[in-house]
Amino acid sequence: MLKHPTLDQLNQLGLSGMAHAFCELEHNGDATSLSHAEWLGLLLDHEATYRNDRRLALRLRHAKLRHHAVPEDVDYRAQRGLDPRLFERLLRGDWITAHENCAIIGPAGVGKSWLACAMGHKACRDNRSVLYTRLPRLIDDLSLAKGDGRIASRMKSLARVDLLILDDWGLQPLDGNARHHLLEILEDRYGRRSTLVTSQLPVASWFDLIGDPTYADAILDRLVHNAHRLELTGESMRRQLAVAAA
């Protein structure tokens, strides 16, 4: 292993990317032709790349995305009514900067969760904090947190994340506890952070799903009125893949 006072200093200062690049340049015969400015520039580029990669890995670990989905793998040829221009505009994330919401709606199996995770991955790349969760599981977790006194800290953490992805909206009716938790989450985030929901149900049926008219008005006002909608159609892609494989 290379021993050099400069290398030791780089490691002591926590400049791991520069230290790794320093070792590579020391063993690269072509590096002798570089000027001092070029040498330093290469070290700084390596350090920036190293830090960006570590930050992205940390963002993705905290995001807990259900699918390893990236924008580059989106299949625009699939027959599901996905508008490429709209989706690419959503990927840019201006709606997240503006603290607006998004809803991906369509039948089971058309890739709603996958597309949501691809958007979450892009947000992580843009150095935004992201959290993915299925809405039924989140409601269960919050009920447990309320029972053991963790509810306040849990709600604060949900309020801080730049993009909250609530998957499987509308799989089951909301009871009084769920309505209350959901309203508190959306109230804390309204105008401050962005929320993305996926649902098999059209927006027109969400009012009845929530159950209580007062809560329904309050929840939908905070979620839907400034939401971008990505509406998908078609048959289940999972079923199509299974038929193709057979």
N, C-alpha and C positions, 0 to 999 in steps of 0.2 A: 504493500500500500504506500502511496506517495506521502512522504513526510516533508512538510514545508511550513515555515512560520506563517506565511500568508494564509495557507490552508487552515492552520490551527485557529487563526484569528477569525476567519470566515465562519468556521463551525461554532466558535465561542459566541459570535454575534448572532447566531441563528440564521445565517444566510446559507442555507443548505443547497439551494439551487445554484448559487454562485460557486459554492465549494465543489459541487459535482461538475460544473462546467470548467472550473479551474483544472481539475484532474484530467478531463478530456483534452483540454487545450495543451497541457503539459506533455501529453503523449502524442500530440498531433504535430507532425513535422511541418505541415503547412502553416501552423500558427506562428512560426518565427517571422513570417513575412507581414504579419499584422502590425499596424501602428498601435501605440498605447491607447488611443481613442477607440480603435476598432476592437481591441482586446477587451477593454472595459465595457464597450457596448454589448459584446457577446455575453459577458458575464451578467450584465443587467437584464438582458433578454431572457436568459435562462432562469434567473431569479423570479422575474415577473411571471413566466410560464409556470414555474414550480408553485408559486403562491396561488395563481389562478386555478390550477388543477386541484390543489388541496382545498381551496375554498369551495369549488364546485362539488368535490367529493363530500365535504361536510354538509353542504346544502342538500344534496341528494339523500344523504343518510337521515337527516332530520325530516325531509319531506315524506319519507315512507311511501313512495309511489308504488302503486299496485303492479304496474307493468313497466318493464324496461323499454319505454317508448321514446323515440326521438323524432323530431320533425322531419329529418331526412328520410325516414322510413314510411312516411304516410303514403298510402296507396290511393291516389286520386282516380285511378281507373275503376275501382270497385263501384258497383251500381248501388249507391246508397244516398245519392243526392247531395254529396259534399261539395260545396262551392269552394274551389281552390283559392280564389281571390279573397273571399271572406275569411277563410281559415288562415291564410298567410297574413292577412291584416291583424287577426287576433293574435297570431304568434308574435308579432312585433311588440305587443304588450302595452300599446298606448292606453288601452282601457284600464290596465292595472295602474299605470301612472296617474290616471284620472280618478282612481278609486271607484270604478264602475264594476258591474257584475256581468256574468255570462251564464247562459243556460244551453246545454247540449241535450236535445230532445230527440227521441226516436225509439223504435221497437227494440226488443232484446236482440243482442248479437250483432248489431251493426257497428260496434266499435266505439261507443260513447266513452266508456272508461279509458280505453286505450288513447283516444284523442285527447281526453282531459289530462292524462299523464304526460303525453307529448307536450302539451301546453305548459304543464308544471315543470317538465325538464327544461324547456326553453326559458322559463322564468328563473329557474335556478342558475342557468348559464348567465342570465342578465343580473346575477347577484341579488336576486330577490329571495326572501324566505317563503317557503311553500310547505303546506301540510295537506296530505291526502288522507281522507277517512271516509268510510261508508257511514251514511247518516244513521242507520239503525244501530250500528256499533257505537257511534259517538253518543247517542242518546242513552244507551245502556251504561257507557263509561261515566257520563255526567251524573246519572242516578246513583252510581256507586260512589262517586266523588262527593256528592251531597251527603251521603250517609256517613262517610268517614272524615268529613271536614275539609276536603281538598277542593271543594267546588270553586272558591274564590280564586285560587291560584290557577286552576285549570281554565277558568273563563278568561283570566288575564292573558294567559299564553295563547288562547285562541284569538283574542282581540289584537295581538301584536303581529301575527303572521301576515305577510304581504298578500299572499294568495291562499285562501282556504278552499280546498276542493271537497265538496260534499257529494259523494257518489251514491247512487241508488235512492234518490229523492222520490218518495211516494210509493215505496214498496209496501208500506203498511200505514194505516191511519195513525194520526198523532193523538196521544192521550194528553191530559192536562199538564203533566210534568214535561212531556216532550215539547208541547207548544210553548211553555214558559221558557225552557232552556233555549229553544230555537230563537225566540224573539229577543232574548237577552244577547245572544251571540250576534244576531244581525244588527241590533241597536248599537252595540259596541263598535261594530265594523262600518256602519253606514257612513259614507262620505270620508272614511279614513283608510279603509282597506278594501280589497276586492274578494268576492266570493264566486266560485264556479260550481254549479250544480248540474248533475246529469239525471235524467228522468225518462222513464218509458211513457209517462203520462203527458198529454198536452197541457200547456199552461192554463187553459180554460178550466181544467178540472182540479187545479190545485186548491182553489177556495174551498170546495167541498171536502177535499182530502184533509185539510187542517181541522175542520170540524166546527170550531167555534167562530162565529162571524166576526166578533171583535178582534180576536187574535189573527184571524185570516186577513182582515184588512191591514192590520199593523205589520204582519210578516211580509205580505206580498208587496206592500208599499215600499218596504226597505230592500226587497230583493228584486222585484220584477221591473219596476218602472224605469230603471236605468240599465237594464240588462240587455246585452247583445245575445241574440238567439241563433243557434246553429241547429237547424232542424233537419234530421236525417230520415230517410225512408228505405224501403227494400227489405229483403229477406235476411235472415241471420247469416253473417259471414262464417260463423263457426259451423253451421249446418252445410253451407256451400263447400267448405274445406273438407268436411267429413265425406260428402258425396264424391268430391273430386279424388280424395284418397282411396275411396272404395272402388 
